[in-house]
Amino acid sequence: MLVRSSCHLEEVANIGKQTVSGHGDNNSKTLPGTMLLDPLQTLIFFDWDDTLFPLHVIHICPLQPTDQLELQRHEDAVIKLLCAACSLSNRCAIITNAQEPWVDKCIDGFMPGLKPFMNAKRASGQITITYAKNPVSCRSKLRPVMRALMPLREVPADELTTAKYHAMKREAKSFYSQNPGQAWENILSFGDGEYEHHAVQEVTWRYSCSRKKHCRTKAVMLPESPTIDQLTLTLQWFGLQLPVFVNFDGDIDISLQTNCGLWMDLAAGM
């Protein structure tokens, strides 16, 4: 079993408070436990629903006029976060278990200001969108320890995790194979569900075991069922602190769902 040195929320908070960096700035000085990594070494995964797009609020009730203003602020936060991510990584992959073309429909219907940015970045290949879900059940392909993490009452959970696992693995192979001999160095995942959280850890664990080469793995589970304002605040904070996460020389395994009180205090204070 691979032994990893993981960083938790309190440690990241302490590093973040010491770091003075502007939006999208990946030239800040390194701190103990950090190092500057080239964008060619870093791959960033984002979930879509309730990670970049506030599906929960839009799904449960009709939008009010005040919600339109909140959506505009949220749209700005998404653009700034993705700009920061693209300054730190040559590949930012949005992976969703929704059906195509869900992401485009969301952008057209609720965040149209995001469309020109997304079109340009997708054309350059710096941002990709992958629809991971498929009807093939791959439960047996997960390690027993990973299957044990899946709630027994949620039969599809294993399949959804496996779908994300395969999508992430394809993206990682595609990204790192652009430079012959390039090892997998630094992979980050942001999402509100256990699917991508477990999937990215499975992808890098299997790679590290097969290649005897450790890959820094930063898995962050965002708050569940956020309001638009809560999700906007979360993305604004990560837009500012993303260089800390990218350049941290170790693993990060954080669930903001289990540290919600500490997280909201930290985000509001920053």
Secondary structure in CASP SS format (residue, H / E / C, confidence):
PFRMAT SS
TARGET T0000
AUTHOR 0000-0000-0000
METHOD secondary structure of the structure
MODEL  1
M C 1.00
L C 1.00
V C 1.00
R C 1.00
S C 1.00
S E 1.00
C E 1.00
H C 1.00
L H 1.00
E H 1.00
E H 1.00
V H 1.00
A H 1.00
N H 1.00
I H 1.00
G H 1.00
K H 1.00
Q H 1.00
T C 1.00
V C 1.00
S C 1.00
G C 1.00
H C 1.00
G C 1.00
D C 1.00
N C 1.00
N C 1.00
S C 1.00
K C 1.00
T C 1.00
L C 1.00
P C 1.00
G C 1.00
T E 1.00
M C 1.00
L C 1.00
L C 1.00
D C 1.00
P H 1.00
L H 1.00
Q H 1.00
T E 1.00
L E 1.00
I E 1.00
F E 1.00
F E 1.00
D C 1.00
W C 1.00
D E 1.00
D C 1.00
T C 1.00
L C 1.00
F E 1.00
P C 1.00
L H 1.00
H H 1.00
V H 1.00
I H 1.00
H H 1.00
I H 1.00
C C 1.00
P C 1.00
L C 1.00
Q C 1.00
P H 1.00
T H 1.00
D H 1.00
Q H 1.00
L H 1.00
E H 1.00
L H 1.00
Q H 1.00
R H 1.00
H H 1.00
E H 1.00
D H 1.00
A H 1.00
V H 1.00
I H 1.00
K H 1.00
L H 1.00
L H 1.00
C H 1.00
A H 1.00
A H 1.00
C H 1.00
S H 1.00
L H 1.00
S C 1.00
N C 1.00
R E 1.00
C E 1.00
A E 1.00
I E 1.00
I E 1.00
T E 1.00
N C 1.00
A C 1.00
Q C 1.00
E C 1.00
P C 1.00
W H 1.00
V H 1.00
D H 1.00
K H 1.00
C H 1.00
I H 1.00
D H 1.00
G H 1.00
F H 1.00
M C 1.00
P H 1.00
G H 1.00
L H 1.00
K H 1.00
P H 1.00
F H 1.00
M H 1.00
N H 1.00
A H 1.00
K H 1.00
R H 1.00
A H 1.00
S H 1.00
G C 1.00
Q C 1.00
I E 1.00
T E 1.00
I E 1.00
T E 1.00
Y E 1.00
A C 1.00
K C 1.00
N C 1.00
P C 1.00
V C 1.00
S C 1.00
C C 1.00
R H 1.00
S H 1.00
K H 1.00
L C 1.00
R C 1.00
P H 1.00
V H 1.00
M H 1.00
R H 1.00
A H 1.00
L H 1.00
M C 1.00
P C 1.00
L C 1.00
R C 1.00
E C 1.00
V H 1.00
P H 1.00
A H 1.00
D H 1.00
E H 1.00
L H 1.00
T H 1.00
T H 1.00
A H 1.00
K H 1.00
Y H 1.00
H H 1.00
A H 1.00
M H 1.00
K H 1.00
R H 1.00
E H 1.00
A H 1.00
K H 1.00
S H 1.00
F H 1.00
Y H 1.00
S C 1.00
Q C 1.00
N C 1.00
P C 1.00
G C 1.00
Q C 1.00
A C 1.00
W C 1.00
E C 1.00
N E 1.00
I E 1.00
L E 1.00
S E 1.00
F E 1.00
G E 1.00
D C 1.00
G C 1.00
E H 1.00
Y H 1.00
E H 1.00
H H 1.00
H H 1.00
A H 1.00
V H 1.00
Q H 1.00
E H 1.00
V H 1.00
T H 1.00
W H 1.00
R H 1.00
Y H 1.00
S H 1.00
C H 1.00
S H 1.00
R H 1.00
K C 1.00
K C 1.00
H C 1.00
C C 1.00
R E 1.00
T E 1.00
K E 1.00
A E 1.00
V E 1.00
M E 1.00
L C 1.00
P C 1.00
E C 1.00
S C 1.00
P C 1.00
T C 1.00
I H 1.00
D H 1.00
Q H 1.00
L H 1.00
T H 1.00
L H 1.00
T H 1.00
L H 1.00
Q H 1.00
W H 1.00
F H 1.00
G H 1.00
L H 1.00
Q H 1.00
L H 1.00
P H 1.00
V H 1.00
F H 1.00
V H 1.00
N H 1.00
F E 1.00
D C 1.00
G C 1.00
D E 1.00
I E 1.00
D E 1.00
I E 1.00
S E 1.00
L C 1.00
Q C 1.00
T C 1.00
N C 1.00
C H 1.00
G H 1.00
L H 1.00
W H 1.00
M H 1.00
D H 1.00
L H 1.00
A H 1.00
A H 1.00
G H 1.00
M C 1.00
END
